[in-house]
Amino acid sequence: MANQHRQSTDKANSNPDGISMEQVMDKPQGQSHSNFQGDDLPTKNGNLDLNIDLLIVGGGMSGMYAMWKFRQLGLNVKLFEAGSYFGGAWHWNRYPGARVDSESPYYGLSIPDVYRTWSYTERFPDHHELRKYFAHVDATLNLAKDASFNIRVTGARFNEEEAKWTVQTNIGSVTTCKYLILAVGSTSKIHIPDFKNITTYRGEIFHSARYPTYLDVRGKKVACIGSGATGVQVVQALAREDCQLHAYIRTPNIALPMRQRQMSKDEQDQGRCFYDSWFRAAKQSPFGFPYNLASGCIWDVSPDVRDSFWKHLWNLGGIPFLASNYPDHRIDKSANKLYYDFWCQQTRKRIKDPVKRDIIAPLRQQHWFGTKRPSLEHDYYERIDQDNVTLIDLKTTQIEEFTEKGIQLSDRHENYDIVILATGYDSVTGSLTDMGLVNMEGKPLVEEWANGTETYLGLSISGFPNMFMIHGPQSPISFANAPAVIETQVDWVAAVITKMHEEGIIYLDAERQAAVGWKQEIQNMSNMTLFPETPSWYMGDNVPGKPREQYTYLGGLVSYAAKIKDVLEAKHLVSSSALPPNLKEGYEPPYPTYTSRFSSKTTQIVIFILGSQHSSESRTIRNSTEPGGIPPRIVEPWPSQISANNEMATALRRMVDFVTTPPGECKPTFYDLASRTDNNGIYEQCLIAYWSTKTAYDDWCVTSGFGRWWSNLDPATVRHGWFLELLLPPIERHENAFTSAEVPEGTGHLQEGVSGAIREHGYWGSMRDRLPISQISHLNGDKITHGVGTVFDSRTRRIRVPGKSNLAVIRSGQDWSCTPPEERNLYVTRMHPVLTEGMNFLRDEGLQVGCYSCRFMDVLEKETGQPEVQKTFGLAYFNELASLEKWSEHHPTHKRIFQSFTRIAKKLQDNLSLRFFHEVLVLEPEQQFFDLVGYGNDPGKKFNDLY
């Protein structure tokens, strides 16, 4: 396995211990070190011309957890960090009042060696304690020996021939690596608005993320520009000092009460034995905290119950007022206003000054609650009320320019000794586009994303193989607890790398179409909410020229984790080794193939096949040739065209009534009708129905009356046979593929979404790889011994066939109804005959290749009962998956099918309208049910092959 990577990343390297205009503009400065434990610790970088397995860029919580995790895989891992020590955002954020809004112990890693030996002193730790925590993580896991500090990545590109990244740094070093992990966080690149003449100001000025530790504000006049989460914390802290503080506010922050308190070690020791379960529960919550979630919606309860619940959450403090509340506020404007009115009622009574009250907590709602980043506050509103705090309302006055001594407003001039720019970041994407990343075609990422961000799952970027982002764009970074998201993503990447090593995959690259689909899913989800109606950094509004779009996955951590797990198991990243057997390198299918994405709630699919079988005397014969040149078929018209006592029409009508008359909630999601005539002249018609849950199917059996009818079915009352086949594949034992993402077939009707294109022909090769269960099982099946376990009841004329281990079932269909004349003629004259030959071989001589039964069926029109002569499918049962694979790869009948198709594709220059689909199941005995009623004296000859 060839292993070479090259990579590059660019992070700010400004000095938190000094201030200058260079720092305001985020230019690198020299670095000094403190001997305070947990603050800056000096390090020797040594030679950084490295050739390693994996490089991590970023030394915050993401990078530290990633280093620990990837070391466990036995990889040679190194980490580059722009700051002088670990901590990420908490290395840089040293402004007064800076603290995390995730409560302890949940703002921490779930590594037992780390949490067993660490105790916070407060419910919400401040920046000093957080730096001590990161030092504790380092000391416990021995991370610093493989980390290099004060290093910024300035360029990176993947070499496809060597399958490695080449990474350049600010010190001129070059590192090559196979895997590049970008753990640079969402708040690395600071944002300074383009204030006029800002460089003329002669006082102290800095961004809040570069706050100098020596600064003394006593006796000074200080301006803090910005009212986001940082602005709230800065104002709350500095208002306690002997200074004159001006708080510049355009949009008031809907801050929530923190309810800060001290926490003793004894208190934490008592709960420490539960930490493991608490951390696991946090990952099973949408917000990454193990909080209880409100059930129902705000309109389900009375106003008294609602207000009582809200007061309870309000008194708890912290995130629960958002995370444990009714979810309506994101989508319902009326509900959102109720939230705001409650907040306003609780907040305004804390502010005595009426002018300040109307600025900071206006009665008229300024933006939708929850659509801007809220801050947690302790006594912010009481501090605002103090005489030493002045509010500058930027809705009534504007900043015109900076002067040597201060700020010129539209209505006056204000002199300042210190200006603090709490103006935020080029959030989520800025730290990535500022690193000099270049794709395989030589195009910089900053240009790739000039018109909008595209990732796959928020973890990878098409054209950047073996590069993974942690806590990056289009993942649930803004609305879920960071450590829970980080661990979920890093664990996923570790599983991907393990899978690559096990399967000999050189590199992985996300399909562009998959990335486009993921982006669309993100935006569609956002457009259903109130977020697009509010200017915020969530939507990129704070940075001029930045594309306005949703940068965060809004579905919550649980949904996100299920989606990325599904992709990992189903293998929908493109791999250079995931080629069908016996095909040369470079093979590309004639057109894309897709597969279904199912909801995390869908764990088992139900496929229900109910049919009737009839002797030749009950049939009528069509005399005309079918459209398209297909030979005539023996069929029966729909009941409206014949007498009601016709047994075939009556049977088909009964099938349809069973699935169409019950209430909607238990009806099948989709059903097909089909028919065929077997080699013994027996006519068979059936209904195939699909449910996404076994519970819905069970409810249908009762509601429709089918269960009772089937159990009591008396063969003496009918002149024909009935058969029932029930297939119950768990999701991990199912896969499907289809060539039209817009027209689902079969189990595709149960999907929540569609994958990007997968690199194989719809019929050929890698179906095993897409069955998640194949990762832990060879799926070997035991052959059926004829008659063993089969129940024959001569009195009721029933046959029941027992299930077998790892029975492989394939339903594979063709639809040429939308093909233009030339393609249709080619299909009818060249493809259909060899396809029929192959299906007939499996029907008549299938046991030679381990096939117990094969039906080649015409799909019937639901309105008329007539065959859709341009749509067919084969339904076959194989002893095991290997039997199906052996026939498809080696048998002459299938080779002729594949060769005929490729010739047609070549003749039409791959410009095809023909649609294919298949679904493959591998079933255990308890996941199969076969029952036949009314089999007569010679069931093996007269009725269904399988029996």
HELIX and SHEET records of a PDB file:
HELIX    1   1 MET A   21  VAL A   24  1                                   4    
HELIX    2   2 MET A   61  ARG A   71  1                                  11    
HELIX    3   3 ALA A   89  TRP A   92  1                                   4    
HELIX    4   4 PRO A  112  TYR A  115  1                                   4    
HELIX    5   5 HIS A  127  LEU A  141  1                                  15    
HELIX    6   6 ALA A  144  ASP A  146  5                                   3    
HELIX    7   7 ILE A  198  THR A  200  5                                   3    
HELIX    8   8 SER A  208  ARG A  210  5                                   3    
HELIX    9   9 ALA A  229  LEU A  238  1                                  10    
HELIX   10  10 LYS A  265  ARG A  272  1                                   8    
HELIX   11  11 TYR A  275  LYS A  283  1                                   9    
HELIX   12  12 ILE A  298  ASP A  300  5                                   3    
HELIX   13  13 PRO A  303  LEU A  316  1                                  14    
HELIX   14  14 PRO A  320  ALA A  323  1                                   4    
HELIX   15  15 PRO A  327  ARG A  330  5                                   4    
HELIX   16  16 LYS A  333  ARG A  348  1                                  16    
HELIX   17  17 PRO A  354  ILE A  360  1                                   7    
HELIX   18  18 TYR A  380  ILE A  384  1                                   5    
HELIX   19  19 GLY A  430  THR A  433  1                                   4    
HELIX   20  20 LEU A  445  GLU A  448  1                                   4    
HELIX   21  21 ALA A  482  GLU A  503  1                                  22    
HELIX   22  22 ARG A  512  ASN A  527  1                                  16    
HELIX   23  23 PHE A  531  GLU A  533  5                                   3    
HELIX   24  24 TRP A  537  MET A  539  5                                   3    
HELIX   25  25 LEU A  557  ALA A  570  1                                  14    
HELIX   26  26 SER A  616  SER A  618  5                                   3    
HELIX   27  27 PRO A  627  GLY A  629  5                                   3    
HELIX   28  28 PRO A  639  GLN A  641  5                                   3    
HELIX   29  29 GLU A  647  THR A  660  1                                  14    
HELIX   30  30 GLY A  664  CYS A  666  5                                   3    
HELIX   31  31 LYS A  694  THR A  703  1                                  10    
HELIX   32  32 PHE A  706  SER A  711  1                                   6    
HELIX   33  33 PRO A  715  THR A  717  5                                   3    
HELIX   34  34 ILE A  731  ARG A  733  5                                   3    
HELIX   35  35 GLY A  746  LEU A  750  5                                   5    
HELIX   36  36 ARG A  768  ARG A  770  5                                   3    
HELIX   37  37 PRO A  772  GLN A  775  5                                   4    
HELIX   38  38 PRO A  821  LEU A  826  1                                   6    
HELIX   39  39 TYR A  827  MET A  831  3                                   5    
HELIX   40  40 HIS A  832  GLU A  845  1                                  14    
HELIX   41  41 GLY A  846  VAL A  849  5                                   4    
HELIX   42  42 LEU A  881  HIS A  890  1                                  10    
HELIX   43  43 PRO A  892  LYS A  907  1                                  16    
HELIX   44  44 PRO A  925  GLN A  927  5                                   3    
HELIX   45  45 PRO A  939  LYS A  942  1                                   4    
SHEET    1   A 7 ALA A 147  PHE A 149  0                                        
SHEET    2   A 7 VAL A  77  GLU A  81  1                                        
SHEET    3   A 7 ASN A  51  VAL A  57  1                                        
SHEET    4   A 7 VAL A 174  LEU A 182  1                                        
SHEET    5   A 7 LYS A 164  THR A 169 -1                                        
SHEET    6   A 7 VAL A 153  ASN A 159 -1                                        
SHEET    7   A 7 LEU A 437  VAL A 438  1                                        
SHEET    1   B 5 ALA A 147  PHE A 149  0                                        
SHEET    2   B 5 VAL A  77  GLU A  81  1                                        
SHEET    3   B 5 ASN A  51  VAL A  57  1                                        
SHEET    4   B 5 VAL A 174  LEU A 182  1                                        
SHEET    5   B 5 MET A 467  MET A 469  1                                        
SHEET    1   C 5 GLU A 204  HIS A 207  0                                        
SHEET    2   C 5 ILE A 418  LEU A 421  1                                        
SHEET    3   C 5 LYS A 221  ILE A 225  1                                        
SHEET    4   C 5 GLN A 244  ILE A 249  1                                        
SHEET    5   C 5 VAL A 389  ASP A 393  1                                        
SHEET    1   D 2 LEU A 256  PRO A 257  0                                        
SHEET    2   D 2 LEU A 376  GLU A 377  1                                        
SHEET    1   E 3 ILE A 399  PHE A 402  0                                        
SHEET    2   E 3 GLY A 406  LEU A 409 -1                                        
SHEET    3   E 3 HIS A 413  ASN A 415 -1                                        
SHEET    1   F 2 LEU A 508  ASP A 509  0                                        
SHEET    2   F 2 VAL A 574  SER A 575 -1                                        
SHEET    1   G 2 SER A 596  ARG A 597  0                                        
SHEET    2   G 2 GLY A 753  VAL A 754 -1                                        
SHEET    1   H12 HIS A 734  PHE A 738  0                                        
SHEET    2   H12 ARG A 915  LEU A 923 -1                                        
SHEET    3   H12 LEU A 807  ASP A 815 -1                                        
SHEET    4   H12 PRO A 867  PHE A 878 -1                                        
SHEET    5   H12 CYS A 851  LEU A 860 -1                                        
SHEET    6   H12 PHE A 670  THR A 677 -1                                        
SHEET    7   H12 TYR A 683  TRP A 691 -1                                        
SHEET    8   H12 VAL A 606  HIS A 614 -1                                        
SHEET    9   H12 GLY A 721  LEU A 727 -1                                        
SHEET   10   H12 GLN A 928  VAL A 933 -1                                        
SHEET   11   H12 ARG A 798  VAL A 801 -1                                        
SHEET   12   H12 VAL A 791  ASP A 793 -1                                        
SHEET    1   I 2 THR A 620  ILE A 621  0                                        
SHEET    2   I 2 ILE A 634  VAL A 635 -1                                        
END                                                                             
